[in-house]
Amino acid sequence: MNRFKKAITSEQTALIFLLKLLILLCVVKSIFFIYNYQNNHGWEIQKASNVFSILLWSLYYDAVCISLVSIPFFTVALFRVKPTLLFIAAALSVFLIVFSLILNIADVFYFPFHRQRANADLFYVLKNPFNYSGSAVWLIVTVMLVFAFVACRYFWTQYKKIVAAKLRGTSFFISFLLPVIILGSLLIGHSKKMIPTRPLTDLNAVQVPLAQNSFHTLLYSVYRSKESSIPLNVYFTKGEQNAFFSINKKNSHVAGTPRNIILFIMESVPGEFLDPGNIIKPAFPFLDSLLEHATYYNNAFSYSYSSNKGITALLTGIPTITDIPLYHSGFASIHKTAVGKMLEQKNYSSSFFIGDNYDDFGFAKCCNWAGIQQYYCMQNIAGYKKMEKHSMGLQDEYVLNFMQQQLQQQKSPFFSTFYNISTHYPNDLTNLYKKKLANIDAPAPVKSMMYYDDCLKQFFKEASTRSWFKNTVFIFSSDHWANPGNGTNHNDIVNSFRIPVFIFDPAVNKKQVISNTVSQLDIMNTVLAYAGIKAPITGYGNSLLDTVAENRTVFTKINNSVYQAINNEYVLGFDADEEKRLYCYNYITDIKRAKNILPGKFAAADSLELHMKAFLQTAASHYRDRNNFYK
């Protein structure tokens, strides 16, 4: 015992340093908790046991993070090595510590948009915010750089003290053994703690990010980037699986004459903005007038929370089950229906328009992958350098004007997609609109939508005079939900996937509201139906021209492990890693999601679970067995 006390005393400098790191991460976690408290329904903490479980898991994963960043130095410190090697190991640990801190701090502010802790997807979106960033973004960058500099100096000073102790003969065996034990615990037990969603055994899906550490989630995501994110669990025979869920689709109802098709992908537009039945809906004069002559689907859901997964779902009808964008992953050769190539066989021309820089978010890759012939971005527009910019790129009015010109030259029939950016955070406005809306008391997302509404008004005013207009179908869908910013808290497991989906057909010119459940995964099939194509189609959705099933089930992805099955009444949460259902709510009557009908047997939950398992088995098989899936 005396030897142990003596060892503890001799390693006091290192052990106190590790304790300080743990306290620092706890402070960052507390800020994360407070900053995101309101938008996450108070983290759904209802009793003291919730707090206790969150604290235990949070401390555990923060300790894992500290072990990961400190193990390089203390491994080297076990041996008699030259001081130079000790300082190199110390420099590596300092870098890892500062990097992990910056990740966790960044997630405090990025979490409201990404809805989960940092993962490998971060590497594919990181550069975009800096293209045309405003002063706020550069202020944040400056603060982070200053923080990194100060943190590096502080931690380097601490490590110099530890190196000095090592050179005096301290072994640091306990300082090495402690991280080894903590890291070893990740692999112990049936449910391995290496999986960042392991706390789902004690916490609900909303609370899990409180327990996680961003450095751990990023490393795990990178580690799994070469494989699909969900395991291949076999629940059914192939025949049973196809009975519940098949991706071999055939459109029953198609246009007799191929139509021109324009798809408007609306960036970060929540369902609350356009749902006619929403009592807090803002007024958007042009789109509201268009809805008087359109078919609106008021129970439509996005597949995920991010743009790169949204565009994949919309253009290919395939859900992304990888952390990184599917078109960037090793699964890009997955068997799919390339919408552009299939339309080309029907003599269609195809094009895509966006105000971003070329290939921001990998969208140029995605379009080429989907077989779309022409990709137009900011650099294609003459004089773009003198035009007003959004933080994400060129303002919508300029891109819509350019698109109008290109459509005049494009041969019919055509399929064109416009992906707007004005409604993306930080919702920058042109100088004219800043003045025009200066006296209007509305949140930034609403004001940017008002601007986009006016841009669309001008586009349709001119388009209606064109020869191609009457034979054109206009399909609108958001890429994902975003907070409407009106002070009402709709940010929950169901409403945070609600998006506007509607179709305006000048040849029909009829108002209709359909309340059956639909998904953005339905859009590709719908595009092909308007082109007169019945089959063969590989996709996870159905054409909206076909009769929408009354109690159809659609699927959403909350994070790397948790998926949801939603029908007209109920939502079921399912952990794909642990193979268990987490919750089931009647989201129509249980507005606050307070009455989880699980555990226990319940027909609605059992049915949703069967559909969910069939969906997951299909997706996992589709991704893994790319060559033999259809044989």
C-alpha positions in Angstrom: 0.0 0.0 0.0 2.8 2.4 0.8 4.4 1.7 -2.5 1.1 2.5 -4.2 0.8 5.7 -2.3 4.3 6.6 -3.2 3.7 5.9 -6.8 0.5 8.1 -6.7 2.5 10.9 -5.1 5.3 10.7 -7.6 2.8 10.8 -10.5 0.8 13.6 -8.9 1.6 16.1 -11.7 0.3 13.8 -14.4 -2.8 12.6 -12.5 -3.9 16.1 -11.6 -3.4 17.1 -15.2 -5.7 14.3 -16.4 -8.3 15.3 -13.8 -8.2 18.9 -15.0 -8.9 17.6 -18.6 -11.9 15.7 -17.3 -13.2 18.8 -15.5 -12.7 20.9 -18.7 -14.6 18.4 -20.8 -17.4 18.5 -18.2 -17.6 22.2 -18.5 -17.9 22.0 -22.3 -20.6 19.3 -21.9 -22.5 21.6 -19.5 -22.4 24.4 -22.1 -23.6 21.9 -24.7 -26.5 21.0 -22.4 -27.6 24.5 -21.7 -27.2 25.9 -25.2 -29.2 23.1 -26.8 -31.7 22.7 -23.9 -34.7 24.5 -25.3 -34.5 23.1 -28.8 -34.4 19.5 -27.4 -37.4 19.7 -25.1 -35.2 20.0 -22.0 -33.5 16.8 -23.2 -36.7 15.0 -22.1 -35.3 14.7 -18.5 -38.3 13.7 -16.4 -36.7 12.1 -13.3 -33.6 12.1 -11.2 -32.5 8.7 -12.6 -32.3 10.2 -16.0 -29.8 12.8 -14.7 -27.7 10.1 -12.9 -27.5 7.9 -16.1 -26.6 10.8 -18.3 -23.8 11.9 -15.8 -22.3 8.4 -15.6 -22.2 7.9 -19.4 -21.0 11.4 -20.0 -18.1 11.0 -17.5 -17.3 7.6 -19.0 -17.0 8.8 -22.6 -15.1 11.9 -21.6 -12.7 9.7 -19.7 -12.4 7.6 -22.9 -11.6 10.7 -24.8 -8.9 11.7 -22.3 -7.4 8.2 -22.5 -7.3 8.4 -26.3 -5.4 11.7 -26.4 -3.0 11.0 -23.5 -2.0 7.4 -24.3 0.6 8.3 -26.9 2.7 10.3 -24.4 2.3 7.9 -21.5 3.2 4.9 -23.7 6.5 6.5 -24.7 7.0 7.6 -21.0 7.1 4.0 -19.9 10.5 3.6 -21.5 13.9 5.2 -21.1 14.0 7.3 -24.2 15.7 10.5 -25.3 14.1 13.8 -24.2 13.5 14.6 -27.9 11.2 11.6 -28.3 9.3 12.6 -25.1 8.7 16.0 -26.4 7.5 14.6 -29.8 5.0 12.4 -27.9 4.0 15.4 -25.8 3.4 17.5 -28.9 1.2 14.7 -30.4 -0.9 14.5 -27.2 -1.2 18.3 -27.1 -2.5 18.3 -30.7 -5.0 15.6 -29.9 -6.2 17.3 -26.8 -6.7 20.7 -28.5 -8.4 19.0 -31.5 -10.8 17.1 -29.3 -11.7 20.2 -27.3 -12.3 22.2 -30.5 -14.5 19.3 -31.8 -16.6 19.3 -28.7 -16.9 23.1 -28.5 -17.9 23.2 -32.2 -20.6 20.6 -31.6 -22.2 23.0 -29.1 -23.1 25.3 -32.0 -23.3 22.8 -34.9 -25.6 20.3 -33.1 -28.8 22.3 -33.9 -28.1 21.8 -37.6 -26.5 18.3 -37.7 -28.6 16.8 -34.9 -25.9 14.5 -33.9 -22.3 14.5 -32.7 -19.4 14.9 -35.1 -18.8 12.1 -37.6 -16.9 11.5 -40.8 -19.5 13.6 -42.7 -17.7 16.6 -41.2 -14.8 16.3 -43.7 -17.2 16.7 -46.6 -19.0 19.9 -45.4 -16.2 21.7 -43.6 -14.9 23.9 -46.4 -18.2 25.2 -47.6 -19.0 27.8 -44.9 -15.8 29.6 -45.6 -16.4 30.4 -49.3 -18.4 33.6 -48.9 -18.6 33.8 -45.2 -19.8 36.9 -43.3 -18.1 38.6 -40.4 -19.8 36.3 -37.9 -18.2 33.1 -39.3 -14.8 34.7 -39.5 -15.2 36.0 -35.9 -15.9 32.4 -34.8 -12.9 31.1 -36.7 -10.7 33.8 -35.2 -11.9 33.0 -31.7 -11.2 29.3 -32.3 -7.7 30.0 -33.6 -6.9 32.1 -30.6 -8.4 29.5 -28.3 -6.3 26.8 -30.0 -3.1 28.9 -29.6 -3.8 29.6 -25.9 -4.7 26.0 -25.3 -1.6 24.7 -27.0 0.6 26.9 -24.9 -1.1 25.9 -21.7 -1.1 22.2 -22.4 2.5 22.4 -23.6 3.5 24.0 -20.3 1.8 21.2 -18.4 3.5 18.5 -20.5 6.9 20.2 -19.9 6.4 19.7 -16.2 5.5 16.0 -16.8 8.6 15.5 -19.0 10.7 17.1 -16.3 9.3 14.7 -13.8 10.1 11.8 -16.2 13.7 12.9 -16.6 14.0 12.9 -12.8 13.0 9.3 -12.8 9.2 9.1 -12.4 7.9 6.0 -14.2 4.3 7.1 -14.9 3.1 3.5 -14.8 -0.2 4.4 -13.2 -0.8 7.2 -15.6 -0.3 4.7 -18.4 -2.3 1.9 -16.8 -5.4 4.0 -16.1 -6.0 5.0 -19.8 -5.3 1.4 -20.9 -8.0 0.1 -18.4 -10.5 2.7 -19.6 -9.9 2.0 -23.3 -10.0 -1.8 -22.6 -13.4 -1.4 -21.1 -14.8 -0.3 -24.5 -14.4 -4.0 -25.6 -15.9 -5.6 -22.5 -19.4 -7.0 -22.4 -22.0 -8.2 -24.9 -22.9 -4.7 -25.9 -19.6 -3.2 -26.7 -19.1 0.4 -25.4 -17.0 1.2 -28.5 -20.3 2.0 -30.3 -21.1 5.6 -29.4 -24.8 4.9 -29.1 -24.3 2.2 -26.4 -26.0 4.5 -23.8 -29.3 3.8 -25.5 -29.6 1.0 -23.1 -30.2 3.5 -20.4 -31.1 6.8 -22.2 -33.5 7.7 -24.9 -32.4 8.8 -28.4 -32.7 12.5 -27.5 -30.5 12.2 -24.5 -27.7 10.2 -26.1 -25.7 13.2 -27.4 -25.3 14.4 -23.8 -23.5 11.2 -23.0 -21.3 11.2 -26.1 -17.9 12.8 -26.8 -17.4 14.3 -30.2 -13.8 13.0 -30.5 -15.0 9.5 -29.9 -17.9 9.7 -32.3 -15.7 11.1 -35.1 -13.1 8.4 -34.7 -15.7 5.6 -34.6 -17.3 7.1 -37.7 -14.0 7.2 -39.6 -13.3 3.7 -38.5 -16.6 2.5 -39.9 -16.4 4.6 -43.1 -15.4 1.6 -45.2 -18.5 -0.3 -44.3 -22.2 0.5 -44.1 -23.2 1.9 -40.8 -25.8 -0.8 -39.9 -25.1 -4.5 -39.4 -26.5 -7.1 -41.8 -29.0 -8.7 -39.4 -31.2 -11.3 -41.1 -34.7 -11.2 -39.8 -36.6 -12.8 -42.8 -36.1 -15.1 -45.7 -35.7 -13.3 -49.0 -39.4 -13.9 -49.9 -40.6 -12.6 -46.5 -38.4 -9.6 -46.8 -39.7 -8.7 -50.2 -43.3 -9.1 -49.0 -42.7 -6.4 -46.4 -40.3 -4.2 -48.4 -39.0 -4.5 -51.9 -36.9 -2.0 -53.9 -37.8 -3.5 -57.2 -40.5 -1.0 -58.2 -42.9 -0.5 -61.0 -45.0 2.6 -61.6 -48.6 1.8 -62.1 -49.8 5.2 -63.4 -47.6 7.2 -65.8 -48.1 10.2 -68.0 -49.3 9.3 -71.5 -47.2 12.0 -73.0 -43.8 12.7 -71.5 -43.8 15.9 -69.5 -41.1 18.4 -68.9 -40.2 18.2 -65.2 -38.7 20.8 -62.9 -37.7 19.8 -59.4 -37.3 22.5 -56.8 -35.2 21.3 -53.9 -35.9 23.8 -51.1 -33.0 24.2 -48.7 -33.8 23.9 -45.0 -37.5 24.6 -45.4 -39.7 23.1 -42.7 -43.2 21.8 -43.2 -44.5 24.5 -40.9 -43.8 27.1 -43.6 -46.2 25.7 -46.2 -48.7 23.4 -44.5 -52.1 25.0 -45.1 -53.4 23.4 -41.9 -50.6 24.9 -39.7 -52.1 27.6 -37.5 -48.7 29.4 -37.1 -47.9 29.3 -40.8 -46.3 32.5 -42.1 -47.6 34.1 -45.3 -45.7 33.6 -48.5 -47.9 35.2 -51.1 -46.7 33.5 -54.3 -46.3 29.9 -52.9 -49.6 30.2 -51.1 -51.3 31.2 -54.4 -49.5 28.3 -56.1 -50.8 25.8 -53.5 -54.4 26.8 -54.5 -53.7 25.0 -57.7 -51.5 22.2 -56.5 -51.5 18.8 -54.8 -50.0 19.2 -51.3 -48.9 16.2 -49.2 -49.3 17.4 -45.6 -47.7 14.3 -44.0 -44.4 14.3 -45.9 -41.1 13.4 -44.3 -37.4 13.8 -45.1 -35.2 10.8 -44.7 -32.5 12.6 -42.7 -31.3 15.9 -41.2 -28.6 16.7 -43.8 -28.4 18.1 -47.4 -26.1 15.5 -48.8 -28.4 12.7 -47.7 -31.4 14.7 -48.8 -30.2 15.1 -52.4 -29.3 11.4 -52.6 -32.8 10.5 -51.4 -34.4 12.9 -53.9 -32.4 12.1 -57.0 -31.8 8.4 -56.5 -34.5 7.2 -54.1 -31.8 5.5 -52.0 -31.4 6.1 -48.3 -27.9 6.8 -47.0 -26.9 4.3 -44.3 -23.3 5.4 -44.3 -22.0 8.3 -42.1 -20.4 10.0 -45.1 -22.3 10.9 -48.3 -23.2 7.7 -50.3 -21.7 9.2 -53.5 -18.4 9.7 -51.7 -18.3 6.3 -50.1 -17.0 2.9 -51.1 -20.6 2.0 -51.9 -21.0 4.5 -54.8 -21.2 1.5 -57.2 -24.4 0.3 -55.6 -27.0 -0.9 -58.0 -29.4 2.0 -58.6 -31.6 3.7 -61.1 -29.6 6.6 -62.6 -32.4 9.0 -63.2 -30.6 11.0 -65.8 -29.5 7.9 -67.8 -33.0 6.4 -67.7 -34.5 9.7 -68.9 -31.9 9.9 -71.6 -33.3 6.7 -73.0 -36.6 8.5 -73.4 -34.8 11.4 -75.3 -34.8 13.7 -72.2 -32.2 16.3 -71.5 -31.3 16.9 -67.9 -29.7 19.7 -65.9 -29.0 20.8 -62.4 -28.7 24.4 -61.1 -27.3 25.7 -57.8 -25.7 29.0 -56.6 -22.8 27.3 -54.8 -19.2 26.9 -55.9 -18.6 24.0 -58.2 -19.0 20.7 -56.4 -19.7 22.2 -53.0 -20.9 19.3 -50.7 -20.0 17.0 -53.6 -23.2 17.8 -55.4 -21.5 17.8 -58.9 -20.3 14.3 -58.1 -23.8 13.3 -57.0 -25.4 14.7 -60.2 -22.9 12.9 -62.4 -23.4 9.7 -60.4 -27.2 10.1 -61.0 -26.6 10.5 -64.7 -27.6 14.2 -65.0 -26.1 15.7 -68.1 -25.5 19.3 -67.2 -24.4 20.8 -63.9 -24.5 24.6 -63.5 -23.2 26.5 -60.6 -22.1 30.0 -59.7 -19.1 30.0 -61.9 -21.3 29.3 -65.0 -23.1 32.6 -64.6 -21.5 35.6 -66.4 -20.6 38.4 -64.1 -21.1 36.4 -60.9 -18.2 38.0 -59.1 -20.2 41.3 -59.1 -23.5 39.8 -58.0 -24.6 39.7 -54.3 -23.6 36.7 -52.4 -25.1 34.5 -49.7 -22.7 32.9 -47.2 -23.2 29.7 -49.2 -22.9 31.2 -52.7 -24.8 33.3 -55.2 -28.3 34.6 -54.2 -31.3 32.7 -55.7 -32.6 35.5 -58.0 -29.5 35.4 -60.2 -29.4 31.6 -60.5 -33.1 31.4 -61.4 -32.6 34.1 -64.1 -29.8 32.0 -65.5 -31.9 28.9 -65.3 -34.6 30.6 -67.2 -32.2 31.4 -70.0 -30.9 27.9 -70.2 -34.3 26.3 -70.3 -35.1 28.4 -73.4 -32.2 26.6 -75.1 -32.8 23.2 -73.6 -34.6 20.7 -75.9 -37.8 19.1 -74.7 -38.6 17.0 -73.0 -36.3 18.0 -70.1 -35.8 17.3 -66.4 -34.2 20.2 -64.5 -33.5 20.6 -60.8 -33.0 23.9 -59.0 -31.5 23.7 -55.5 -31.8 27.1 -53.8 -29.5 28.3 -51.1 -31.0 31.5 -49.8 -33.0 29.7 -47.1 -29.9 28.1 -45.7 -28.4 29.4 -42.4 -27.4 32.1 -41.8 -30.3 33.2 -44.1 -28.5 36.2 -45.7 -30.6 38.6 -47.7 -29.7 40.9 -50.5 -29.3 44.6 -49.6 -32.6 45.4 -51.3 -34.4 42.8 -49.2 -32.7 43.8 -46.0 -34.2 47.3 -46.5 -37.6 46.0 -47.7 -38.0 43.7 -44.7 -36.3 45.9 -42.1 -39.6 46.8 -40.4 -41.1 43.4 -40.5 -41.0 41.5 -37.2 -40.1 38.0 -38.4 -37.3 35.5 -37.7 -34.4 35.2 -40.2 -35.7 31.9 -41.7 -39.0 33.4 -42.5 -37.5 36.5 -44.0 -35.2 34.4 -46.3 -38.2 32.3 -47.3 -40.1 35.6 -48.2 -37.1 36.5 -50.4 -37.2 33.1 -52.1 -40.9 33.3 -52.5 -40.5 36.5 -54.4 -37.7 35.0 -56.5 -40.1 32.1 -57.5 -42.8 34.6 -58.3 -40.5 36.3 -60.8 -39.4 33.0 -62.3 -42.9 31.7 -62.8 -44.1 35.0 -64.2 -41.6 34.7 -67.0 -41.8 31.0 -67.3 -45.6 31.1 -67.9 -44.9 33.0 -71.2 -42.7 30.2 -72.5 -43.8 27.5 -74.9 -42.6 24.7 -72.6 -44.6 25.9 -69.6 -48.0 24.2 -70.1 -46.4 20.8 -70.6 -44.2 21.1 -67.5 -44.8 19.6 -64.1 -43.3 21.4 -61.1 -42.3 19.3 -58.1 -41.3 20.9 -54.8 -39.6 19.2 -51.9 -37.4 20.3 -49.0 -34.0 18.6 -48.5 -34.5 18.5 -44.7 -36.4 20.2 -41.9 -34.9 23.3 -40.1 -36.1 25.3 -37.1 -38.7 27.9 -38.3 -37.3 30.3 -35.7 -40.7 31.4 -34.5 -40.2 30.6 -30.9 -42.5 27.5 -30.9 -40.7 24.3 -30.1 -41.5 21.8 -32.8 -38.1 20.2 -32.7 -38.9 16.6 -31.8 -38.5 13.1 -33.3 -41.5 13.5 -35.7 -41.8 17.2 -36.5 -38.1 17.6 -37.1 -38.6 15.4 -40.3 -41.7 17.1 -41.6 -41.1 18.8 -44.9 -43.2 20.4 -47.6 -43.9 18.2 -50.7 -46.2 19.4 -53.4 -46.8 19.2 -57.2 -48.1 22.0 -59.4 -49.3 20.9 -62.8 -50.6 23.7 -65.0 -52.5 21.1 -67.1 -54.5 20.0 -64.0 -54.7 23.3 -62.1 -56.6 21.7 -59.2 -56.2 22.1 -55.4 -55.8 18.9 -53.4 -54.5 18.0 -50.0 -53.4 14.4 -49.3 -52.9 13.4 -45.7 -51.4 9.9 -46.3 -47.7 9.4 -45.4 -45.2 10.1 -48.1 -41.4 10.5 -48.2 -38.8 12.4 -50.2 -37.6 9.0 -51.3 -40.8 9.0 -53.5 -39.6 11.9 -55.7 -37.4 9.9 -58.1 -40.2 7.4 -58.9 -42.5 10.4 -59.4 -40.2 12.0 -61.9 -39.9 8.8 -63.9 -43.7 8.4 -63.8 -44.2 11.9 -65.4 -41.7 10.8 -68.0 -43.9 7.8 -68.9 -41.5 5.2 -67.4 -43.1 2.2 -65.6 -40.1 -0.1 -64.9 -37.6 -1.3 -64.0 -36.9 1.0 -61.1 -34.7 0.4 -58.1 -35.8 2.6 -55.3 -37.0 2.8 -51.7 -40.0 5.0 -52.5 -43.2 5.0 -54.6 -44.5 7.3 -57.3 -46.9 9.9 -56.0 -49.0 9.4 -59.2 -49.9 6.0 -57.8 -52.5 5.8 -55.1 -50.8 6.5 -51.7 -51.5 3.7 -49.3 -53.7 4.9 -46.4 -51.5 3.6 -43.6 -48.1 3.5 -45.4 -44.9 3.3 -43.5 -41.9 5.6 -44.3 -38.5 5.6 -42.7 -36.2 8.3 -41.2 -32.7 8.3 -39.9 -32.0 10.1 -36.5 -28.3 9.2 -36.2 -25.8 6.5 -37.1 -27.7 3.8 -35.2 -31.3 5.0 -34.6 -33.9 4.7 -37.4 -37.6 5.5 -37.3 -40.7 3.9 -38.9 -43.6 6.3 -39.3 -47.2 5.7 -40.5 -50.3 7.9 -40.3 -50.5 7.5 -36.5 -47.4 6.1 -34.9 -43.7 6.5 -34.8 -41.4 3.7 -33.8 -37.7 4.2 -32.9 -35.3 1.3 -33.5 -31.6 0.8 -32.6 -30.1 -1.0 -35.6 -26.9 -1.9 -33.7 -28.6 -3.3 -30.7 -31.5 -4.8 -32.7 -34.2 -3.5 -30.4 -37.1 -1.1 -30.4 -36.6 2.0 -28.3 -40.0 3.8 -28.3 -43.3 4.0 -29.9 -45.7 7.0 -29.7 -49.1 7.9 -31.1 -47.8 11.2 -32.5 -51.3 12.4 -33.4 -52.8 12.2 -29.9 -49.6 12.3 -27.8 -48.3 15.7 -28.9 -45.6 15.9 -26.2 -44.4 12.3 -26.9 -44.9 11.6 -23.2 -46.6 8.1 -23.4 -44.2 5.5 -24.7 -46.4 2.5 -25.4 -43.3 0.2 -25.1 -42.4 -2.1 -23.6 -45.2 -4.6 -24.1 -47.1 -6.1 -27.0 -49.0 -3.6 -29.1 -50.2 -4.3 -32.7 -49.2 -1.0 -34.1 -45.7 -1.2 -32.7 -45.3 -4.9 -33.8 -46.3 -3.9 -37.4 -43.9 -1.0 -37.5 -41.1 -3.2 -36.2 -41.6 -5.7 -38.9 -41.5 -3.0 -41.6 -38.5 -1.5 -40.0 -36.6 -4.8 -39.9 -37.5 -5.4 -43.5 -36.2 -2.0 -44.5 -32.9 -2.4 -42.6 -32.3 -5.9 -43.9 -33.0 -4.7 -47.4 -30.7 -1.7 -47.1 -27.9 -3.6 -45.5 -28.1 -6.4 -48.1 -28.4 -3.8 -50.9 -25.2 -2.0 -49.8 -23.1 -5.1 -49.1 -24.1 -7.5 -51.9 -24.0 -5.1 -54.8 -23.4 -7.7 -57.4 -25.7 -10.5 -56.4 -28.6 -8.6 -54.7 -30.8 -8.9 -57.8 -29.8 -12.4 -59.0 
